[in-house]
């Protein structure tokens, strides 16, 4: 049960990404800056969320700072196209835990296994930009957080896969005081 005054989470969306390559851009004081400019992915809703979403990525740029010994900082910007022809902007920021398994997945090390849901101390925040008169308006009017799972590639054309489970942040229960 959520305590009075604290927010609650509603499981709502799954965002699946296939990342084909990382492109070094340069070095920042906080670490190496890389881009993933050719990702493919889908955004779908889960039962219990009041908006039915079935969208594919039209374009996505993922810029990551890889800090030695620290977490990776992720900054995503993209455009989704729904199965009914609407466009939705998407952005996310957050940190990815720098564990041995994450480094092995990013390095495409053979024998590496997927991370489990909840294994990584990683939370990302998301926002969407949908038309005001769209059935997807709730995406843009809400606050989103996600958990992450990463898994290694199973083919030579993909670097890795990442799944995000997005939850809508709700106000939580009313307080009586």
C-alpha positions as CSV (number, residue, x, y, z in Angstrom):
1,X,0.0,0.0,0.0
2,X,1.2,3.5,-0.8
3,X,1.5,5.8,2.1
4,X,-0.4,9.1,2.3
5,X,1.4,11.9,0.3
6,X,3.5,9.5,-1.8
7,X,3.0,8.8,-5.5
8,X,2.0,5.4,-6.9
9,X,3.0,3.7,-10.1
10,X,0.7,2.2,-12.8
11,X,2.4,-0.3,-15.1
12,X,1.5,1.1,-18.6
13,X,4.0,0.6,-21.5
14,X,6.8,-1.5,-22.8
15,X,9.5,0.1,-25.0
16,X,11.8,-2.4,-26.8
17,X,14.9,-1.3,-28.6
18,X,17.4,-3.0,-30.9
19,X,20.6,-1.0,-30.9
20,X,22.7,-1.6,-34.0
21,X,25.9,0.3,-33.2
22,X,27.6,2.8,-31.0
23,X,29.4,5.8,-32.6
24,X,32.1,7.6,-30.6
25,X,31.5,11.3,-30.7
26,X,34.2,12.6,-28.4
27,X,35.3,12.9,-24.8
28,X,33.7,15.0,-22.0
29,X,35.1,15.7,-18.6
30,X,32.6,13.1,-17.3
31,X,33.5,10.4,-19.8
32,X,33.3,9.3,-23.4
33,X,30.3,10.5,-25.4
34,X,28.8,8.1,-27.8
35,X,25.7,8.0,-30.0
36,X,23.3,5.3,-31.2
37,X,21.6,6.8,-34.1
38,X,20.0,3.9,-35.9
39,X,17.9,2.1,-33.3
40,X,14.7,0.2,-34.1
41,X,12.0,-0.3,-31.6
42,X,8.4,-0.5,-30.5
43,X,6.2,1.0,-27.8
44,X,3.2,-1.0,-26.7
45,X,0.7,-0.7,-23.9
46,X,0.0,-3.3,-21.2
47,X,-3.4,-4.4,-19.8
48,X,-4.5,-2.0,-17.1
49,X,-3.4,1.2,-18.9
50,X,-6.3,3.2,-20.3
51,X,-4.7,4.1,-23.7
52,X,-4.1,1.4,-26.3
53,X,-0.6,2.1,-27.8
54,X,1.0,0.2,-30.7
55,X,3.8,2.3,-32.1
56,X,7.1,1.9,-34.0
57,X,10.2,4.1,-33.9
58,X,10.4,6.4,-36.9
59,X,13.7,7.8,-35.6
60,X,15.7,7.7,-32.4
61,X,19.0,9.2,-31.2
62,X,20.5,7.9,-28.0
63,X,23.4,9.8,-26.6
64,X,25.3,8.2,-23.8
65,X,28.1,9.4,-21.6
66,X,30.3,6.4,-20.5
67,X,32.0,7.4,-17.3
68,X,34.8,5.1,-16.1
69,X,33.8,3.4,-12.9
70,X,30.5,5.4,-12.7
71,X,27.1,5.0,-14.2
72,X,26.4,5.6,-17.9
73,X,24.2,8.6,-18.5
74,X,21.6,8.1,-21.1
75,X,19.8,10.9,-23.1
76,X,17.2,9.7,-25.7
77,X,15.3,11.7,-28.2
78,X,13.0,10.2,-30.9
79,X,9.8,10.0,-32.9
80,X,7.3,7.2,-32.8
81,X,4.6,6.5,-35.4
82,X,1.5,4.7,-34.1
83,X,-0.4,2.0,-36.1
84,X,-3.1,4.6,-36.8
85,X,-0.7,7.1,-38.3
86,X,-0.1,9.6,-35.4
87,X,3.4,10.8,-34.5
88,X,4.5,11.0,-30.8
89,X,7.7,12.6,-29.6
90,X,9.7,10.6,-27.0
91,X,12.5,11.6,-24.7
92,X,14.2,9.9,-21.7
93,X,17.1,10.6,-19.4
94,X,18.6,8.5,-16.7
95,X,21.5,6.4,-15.5
96,X,22.5,2.9,-16.4
97,X,24.4,1.0,-13.7
98,X,28.0,0.3,-14.7
99,X,28.1,-3.4,-13.7
100,X,30.4,-6.1,-15.2
101,X,27.4,-7.6,-17.0
102,X,26.4,-4.3,-18.5
103,X,29.9,-3.7,-19.7
104,X,30.0,-7.2,-21.2
105,X,26.7,-6.7,-23.0
106,X,27.8,-3.3,-24.3
107,X,31.2,-4.9,-25.4
108,X,29.4,-7.8,-27.1
109,X,31.3,-10.4,-25.0
110,X,30.4,-14.0,-25.9
111,X,28.7,-16.0,-23.2
112,X,27.1,-12.9,-21.6
113,X,23.5,-13.4,-20.3
114,X,20.7,-10.9,-20.1
115,X,20.1,-8.8,-17.0
116,X,17.0,-9.6,-15.0
117,X,14.2,-7.2,-14.3
118,X,15.1,-5.4,-11.1
119,X,18.8,-6.5,-11.2
120,X,20.1,-3.1,-12.2
121,X,19.9,-0.1,-9.9
122,X,18.7,1.9,-12.8
123,X,15.6,4.2,-13.2
124,X,15.0,6.4,-16.2
125,X,12.4,9.2,-16.6
126,X,10.4,9.6,-19.8
127,X,8.3,12.2,-21.5
128,X,6.1,12.1,-24.6
129,X,4.8,14.8,-26.9
130,X,1.4,14.1,-28.4
131,X,-1.2,16.3,-30.0
132,X,-3.7,17.9,-27.7
133,X,-6.6,16.5,-29.5
134,X,-5.1,13.0,-29.8
135,X,-6.2,9.8,-28.1
136,X,-2.5,9.7,-27.0
137,X,-2.8,13.0,-25.1
138,X,-2.4,11.2,-21.7
139,X,1.2,10.1,-22.7
140,X,2.2,13.8,-22.9
141,X,0.2,14.8,-19.8
142,X,1.8,12.2,-17.5
143,X,5.1,11.6,-15.7
144,X,6.8,8.3,-16.5
145,X,9.6,6.2,-14.9
146,X,11.0,2.9,-16.1
147,X,12.9,-0.1,-15.1
148,X,15.4,-1.6,-17.6
149,X,16.6,-4.9,-18.9
150,X,19.5,-5.4,-21.2
151,X,20.4,-8.4,-23.2
152,X,23.2,-9.4,-25.7
153,X,22.7,-9.6,-29.4
154,X,21.9,-12.9,-31.1
155,X,23.0,-11.7,-34.6
156,X,25.9,-9.8,-36.1
157,X,23.8,-6.8,-37.2
158,X,22.7,-5.8,-33.6
159,X,24.9,-4.6,-30.8
160,X,22.4,-5.2,-28.0
161,X,18.7,-5.1,-27.0
162,X,17.2,-3.0,-24.2
163,X,13.7,-3.3,-22.8
164,X,12.1,-0.6,-20.7
165,X,8.9,-1.1,-18.6
166,X,7.4,2.3,-18.1
167,X,5.1,3.1,-15.3
168,X,2.8,6.2,-15.1
169,X,3.3,8.1,-11.8
170,X,0.0,8.7,-10.1
171,X,-0.8,11.1,-7.3
172,X,-1.3,8.4,-4.7
173,X,-4.0,8.2,-1.9
174,X,-5.6,11.3,-0.4
175,X,-4.3,12.4,3.0
176,X,-6.8,12.9,5.8
177,X,-4.7,15.4,7.7
